[in-house]
Amino acid sequence: MNSLKPMLLTSLKSYNRSQFIKDVTAGIIVAIIALPLSIALALASGVGPEAGIFTAIVAGFVISALGGSSVQIAGPTAAFATIVAGIVAKDGMDGLVIATILAGIFLVLMGLCHFGSLIKFIPFTITTGFTSGIAVTIVIGQLKDFFGLTYPDGVKPIETTEKFRAVVENFSTINIDALIVGAVSLAVLIIAPYIFKRIPGSLIAVIIGILMVQFLPLKVSTIGNLYTINNSLPSFHLPAVSFEVVQNALPNAFTIAVLAAIESLLSCVVADGMINGKHRSDMELVAQGAGNIASALFGGIPATGAIARTAANIKNGGRTPIAGIVHSITLVIVLVVLMPYAGMIPMPTIAAILFIVAYNMCQWRTFVKLVKTAPKSDIIVLFASFILTVLFDLVVAIEIGMVLACLLFIKRMSEETHVNSWTYVDDDTPDVDERLQKLPLQIRVYEISGPLFFGAASAIEHIVVKDFTTCLVLRMRSVPALDSTAMNALVDLVEVCESKGITVVFSHVNEQPMKVMEKAGFTELVGKENFQPNISAALKRAEEVIAK
């Protein structure tokens, strides 16, 4: 099927030398951008700096080669930093590898089952809430390195609340040298984009940070002080697998898979708008799954489409997956040649880079706009997702956010279902419009509007018949859907009416409700002659009933 065909095969059909040069140029530039970001995101995830490079190399290559987008650039992203750090702290690297492999399998299955279009059913308020929450957790997690704080022996906070408490309790240990390096790096990151259009601000900040620490009398922790730097190529590693480990990893794997799907497809949509293209969502999910499996097996961390790097690729002329492949190959060269120098990068500079990453992903303008304009139920979901992400983790935020969103949606939909009786008047009622249809007293008409489902089935209880009623007409032209709970309520209504000698006639039953009724044997219970195409025919049938 075309939806499961890699975009690389399509792109190569009309490939030429001119586009190859543009792709190579874009790939090299994106690799330069990805280098400091990959290191920073790896450190924020609680793993060594080389793991970020491995992820960009392996997952970036696989996702570009197999992906459903012609311009997607994949690698480690800030969205995963908090959840990865939590997994590593609790289950170690083997736990992370197993969770990532399982997530990759989930993603491949989602693509093969054509779930690409189903991601849109995750509410925007949930994605905005947990994205903003992740940004806050990243900032809190980097306060220690930015201010150069020192924690007592044995204090190794894992949860965001624990990290914040540790920062507050140990703020008196602030290192002014670290603060100077961090503040200068942050200033460079903010100002650089306005001056240097082609050179990434993160690279400039890294160079300036290294120069400050090396040539000024500043005592600041560097990557080399805290981690062992390794410039060897990614190597295959298969973790020890047991049923218990897999069982414990499933919730994290599900969260990684959902997050990877959302991030990658969102990046594809943004990229489509920039190049006026069309991505293949199912193939992209398969590629994301394969990329994450490969990344985990070769020492990397979870990966997904990176919106900022994808946008940089497009702006520099990249139009085919070749650019993403060149980006990975360039990082291989950088890993071998320049990785030993990564140990010189100051930790406050890494913190400053992650502050900017957090700011760019926090969507505070969107958050504020939703608070001002969205319905109350959406605002509840937004704040719930945000607060749960900060106080607990992404797994809890997505699970409770989805449940809360569904419950509020059900409530909202149930409020849109109404059952209204036609107004009855007699000859003595004043100001009666002569155009109103006059019906025999024995006929009672109710009009139902809105979906009849389990959340609104109780609306059927509002249908009341009088002692003199002989025929009940239910007008259902405004009922688009019917479920088994509401179907059961209709069966009860018909049986009660039959016990009182009242015939029920249905008017204008739509396609989906009619299928449900036929499948349940309801049409035989009521009688097919009592299903009429419109209200005129239904009233005519009612008059025939009372005439008998």
MODA-V491243 format. One record per run of one state. SS is the DSSP state (H for helix, E for strand, - for the rest). FROM is the first residue (numbers start at 0). TO is the last residue. Records with the same first field share a line. If there is no record, write none. Layout:
# MODA-V491243
SS = FROM-TO + FROM-TO
This chain:
# MODA-V491243
- = 0-0 + 4-5 + 14-15 + 44-47 + 66-72 + 75-76 + 112-114 + 121-122 + 147-158 + 169-169 + 173-174 + 195-199 + 215-220 + 226-241 + 275-279 + 297-302 + 305-305 + 315-319 + 344-344 + 361-362 + 373-374 + 391-392 + 414-416 + 421-441 + 449-450 + 452-455 + 462-469 + 478-480 + 482-482 + 499-501 + 507-509 + 519-520 + 526-526 + 532-533 + 547-547
H = 1-3 + 6-13 + 16-43 + 48-65 + 77-111 + 115-120 + 123-146 + 159-168 + 170-172 + 175-194 + 200-214 + 222-225 + 242-274 + 280-296 + 306-314 + 320-343 + 346-360 + 363-372 + 375-390 + 393-413 + 456-461 + 483-498 + 510-518 + 521-525 + 527-529 + 534-546
E = 73-74 + 221-221 + 303-304 + 345-345 + 417-420 + 442-448 + 451-451 + 470-477 + 481-481 + 502-506 + 530-531
